[in-house]
Amino acid sequence: MLETRDLSVRFGGHVAVDGVSCAFAPGTLTAIVGPNGAGKTTYFNLISGQLKASSGQVLLGGRDLSGLPASTRTRAGLGRAFQLTNLFPGLSVLENVRLAVQATHDGRHRRGLNLWSVWSDHRQLTERAAAIVDSVALAARRDAPVSSLPHGDQRKLEVALLMALEPQVYMFDEPTAGMSHDEAPVILELIRKLKADRAKTILLVEHKMDVVRELADRIIVLTNGQLVADGAPAEVIASPVVQQAYLGVRESAAGEPA
Ligand SMILES: Nc1ncnc2c1ncn2[C@@H]1O[C@H](COP(=O)(O)OP(=O)(O)OP(=O)(O)O)[C@@H](O)[C@H]1O
């Protein structure tokens, strides 16, 4: 169970996330929605540790992660899509994913130097990396240097790297942003598959309400950094606070919030 307790951050005089208390259960995909500037990405940054909270706590499985750096939170099971700037741009797609698989594996099974185990691990890690690359529909590009990938493929690679970490909690921030109509379904299908694993907790910041409707088990709404609605999708979308503060007339007209 992931939980935030009274989580807040202040930038000068502006409270970007304001006392958000919320628990996210395994097996649930929660969409976090709200108008531009509502604090959604900032809330993600506070959970993943990219940003230090002014007050409040982040707990995972009862362990208090508040104050710990992002890398420790990742090891604890919080997985957030990598920024591609963290990658080795000259290495291929497969090599980058293999390094992520290896980092996860080494963290869990570090053992002494034994050439047989190094070789056999290498083979297994490469197979696992290749399976992940396949699952994000990047098999045709597996040997291409990351620096040469078009935008849509970079987004797929971000998801591949996240999968390589095998986290307990998957955090997606607009995972299909900038993707073409043809490419987005690959990512959505992957998220659907992750959701089928009832042990995982998935958080999704998403502006596209058709995606939210399709994937979310629950929606929480942030406005001005505060949690203003929380519940089943149909109920939250229909609630006056959301209709008024967020969706308005545009959502029903255009399928996307202002
Ligand atoms: N590092 C920062 N320094 C100062 N202000 C910040 C910082 N990060 C975010 N903010 C402010 O905090 C508020 C919340 O921003 P945030 O990006 O979290 O909103 P959001 O809901 O994710 O918006 P969007 O949907 O447009 O991505 C905004 O007013 C933003 O300008």
Residues whose N, C-alpha, C, O or C-beta is under 5 A from the ligand:
A	BS01	LIG	F11 A16 G34 P35 N36 G37 A38 G39 K40 T41 T42 Y43
